[in-house]
Amino acid sequence: MNNINELSFEQAYQELDEIVSKLESGELTLEESVTLFERGRKLAEHCQAILDQAELRVNQLNDSGDIQPL
């Protein structure tokens, strides 16, 4: 598994989606489920941080008048 901080939003989201599918399958051991849940939580936090940064950039552009509001 890659270092989460090195993943793009798209890569992290795809891996998170795969983890959700595995967890929903019900075919994992408890230990595997917990390990995947922990990684999924970190991936979700990483995705949220990227989205927060993007929102901040858009808001900064809006304040300068360079683009129209969404």
C-alpha positions in Angstrom: 0.0 0.0 0.0 1.2 3.4 -0.9 1.9 6.2 1.5 -1.5 8.0 1.8 0.0 11.5 1.7 1.5 10.7 -1.7 -1.9 9.7 -3.3 -3.9 12.1 -5.5 -7.5 12.6 -4.6 -8.6 10.2 -7.3 -6.2 7.5 -6.2 -7.2 7.8 -2.6 -10.9 7.8 -3.4 -10.6 4.8 -5.6 -8.8 2.8 -2.9 -11.4 4.0 -0.4 -14.1 2.7 -2.7 -12.4 -0.7 -2.9 -12.0 -0.9 0.8 -15.7 -0.2 1.3 -16.6 -3.0 -1.2 -14.3 -5.4 0.7 -15.8 -4.5 4.0 -19.4 -4.8 2.7 -18.6 -8.3 1.3 -18.5 -9.8 4.8 -15.8 -12.2 3.7 -12.9 -10.7 5.8 -11.7 -11.7 9.2 -12.1 -9.4 12.1 -8.5 -8.4 11.9 -8.6 -7.7 8.2 -11.7 -5.7 8.6 -10.2 -3.5 11.4 -7.0 -3.0 9.4 -8.9 -2.0 6.3 -11.2 0.2 8.4 -8.2 2.1 9.8 -6.7 2.6 6.4 -10.1 3.7 5.0 -10.4 6.3 7.8 -7.0 7.7 6.9 -7.9 7.8 3.3 -11.2 9.6 4.0 -9.3 12.2 6.1 -6.8 12.6 3.2 -9.5 13.1 0.7 -11.3 15.6 3.0 -8.0 17.6 3.4 -7.6 17.8 -0.4 -11.2 19.0 -0.8 -10.7 21.6 1.9 -7.6 22.9 0.2 -9.4 23.0 -3.2 -12.3 24.9 -1.6 -9.9 27.4 0.0 -8.3 28.0 -3.4 -11.6 28.6 -5.1 -12.7 31.0 -2.3 -9.5 32.9 -2.6 -10.0 33.2 -6.3 -13.6 34.4 -5.7 -12.4 37.1 -3.3 -10.0 38.5 -5.9 -12.7 38.6 -8.5 -10.9 36.3 -11.0 -13.8 33.8 -11.3 -17.5 33.6 -10.8 -19.0 31.9 -7.8 -19.9 28.2 -8.1 
